[in-house]
Amino acid sequence: MANPGYGKRDAPDQRPRTNHDFAHLPPREAAVAAYIDRLPSGADVSVKTLAKHLPYGQCALRTTLNNLQKAGHLRRGREHLTGTGSQLWITRTWFTRTARDDDWWATFTRGDVPKESPEGQGRPTRSRAFILLVALTRSTPTLSLSEADCTSLAPLVAEWFERGANEESVRHALTAGLPTPVHHPAALIRRRLTTKMPPQPTAARPPLRMLECAKCGVPGRAEALPGGICGTCRGETPPRPSSPLPASAIHSRAAGIRAEMSRRREESRT
């Protein structure tokens, strides 16, 4: 634990902890942020103490904390001890897993607790596509992407998912056969996401089904069994068959067919 005035203080109204709270940060910043997030209130988060527990030097940690501050997860400041009758000010380090913008921190500094809007403030929840791109950047350093790049490319990855692709197939399409060196990672990824886009899945035709009548058990097409009962069991009169041809018309057609067959036989003989 820290000496009074130097310990970690949790910012109010944080969202519940998840596995992706710091996925938008570079690997070192994400690791340090996850470590600080799990420390109790009042824990020592000075550079010297963090260097004793984390595999980073003091210079690297000082840079990391500055980057966390720019990302909205950390603010250092001073706070007046009220009720002491003195003008004593102490140093504070506030931390939040929910990234806050400068306006939020300004309101908090004035002593207010900013209220979340119905849509929610701070950094939005990261999508499955965005998280994949961030993980890709970590596992394949040659495809280093900025947060803005990930945000811009995420809709294309999401379209892959909509067409039935999974994370592994997207990752393989983006990393297989990379040129050396990769000059423009974002442009290369955009081109591959566009040119290798899986085809739209064909809509599966609904199967033809024959359902049995709930009363007599005779099968029939589903649309012919409203309520599961066939027309006969509902007492409906079956449609009358169409009237046959008159006898004279039948004889006339038969005579025409016989004459045509006779003509073809004569032609075949000659």
CORCORDA-V821209 format. One record per residue. OMEGA is omega in whole degrees, -180 to 180 (NA if undefined). D_LAST is the distance of its C-alpha to the last C-alpha in whole Angstrom. Layout:
omega = (OMEGA;OMEGA)
d_last = (D_LAST;D_LAST)
This chain:
omega = (-175;170;-179;178;-176;-177;177;174;-180;175;-176;171;176;177;180;-178;176;180;-174;-177;-174;-178;-179;-177;171;-173;-177;179;-180;-180;-180;180;179;178;-179;-178;-177;176;178;177;-178;180;-180;179;176;-178;-178;-179;179;-179;179;-174;-178;-176;179;177;-177;179;179;180;178;177;-179;180;176;178;176;177;178;-179;176;-179;-172;173;173;180;-180;-176;179;178;-179;176;-179;-178;-180;178;-176;175;179;-179;178;172;179;-179;177;176;176;-176;-179;178;-175;179;178;-179;178;178;179;-180;180;178;178;173;-177;-180;177;174;179;179;-179;178;-180;-175;-179;177;-177;-177;177;180;180;-179;178;-179;178;179;178;179;-178;-176;-179;-174;-180;178;-178;-178;174;177;178;177;-180;179;-179;-176;-176;179;178;177;179;178;174;-180;180;-180;172;179;175;-176;-176;-180;177;-179;-180;-180;-176;-173;-177;175;-179;175;179;-5;174;-175;-176;-176;-177;180;179;-179;179;-180;-180;178;-178;-174;-179;-179;178;179;176;178;178;-179;180;179;178;-179;174;-177;175;-179;179;174;-176;-178;-174;178;180;-179;178;177;-175;-178;178;-178;177;-177;179;-177;-179;-178;-180;180;176;179;180;179;-180;-180;-180;179;180;-176;180;177;175;-178;-179;180;178;-180;-180;178;179;179;179;179;179;-180;180;178;178;180;-179;178;180;180;-179;179;-179;NA)
d_last = (118;119;122;123;121;118;116;112;112;109;107;107;104;101;98;97;97;93;92;91;94;95;91;91;94;94;95;99;99;97;99;102;101;100;103;106;104;104;108;110;112;115;114;115;112;114;113;115;114;111;111;112;109;106;105;106;109;111;110;106;107;109;106;104;106;106;102;102;105;102;99;101;102;106;109;112;115;119;120;123;125;126;129;131;133;132;130;128;125;122;119;116;113;110;107;103;100;99;99;101;101;104;104;104;107;109;109;110;113;114;115;112;109;106;103;100;98;95;92;95;96;97;94;91;89;87;83;81;80;83;85;82;82;86;86;83;86;88;86;85;88;85;84;87;86;89;89;88;85;84;84;82;79;79;77;74;75;75;71;71;72;70;67;68;70;73;76;75;72;74;76;74;72;75;77;74;74;77;78;82;84;82;84;83;82;81;79;77;77;76;73;72;72;70;67;67;67;65;61;62;61;58;59;58;55;57;56;54;56;56;59;60;62;65;65;62;61;58;56;55;55;58;58;57;60;63;66;64;63;60;59;59;63;64;63;61;58;54;52;50;46;44;43;40;37;38;36;34;33;31;29;28;27;25;23;22;21;19;17;16;15;13;11;10;9;7;5;6;4;0)
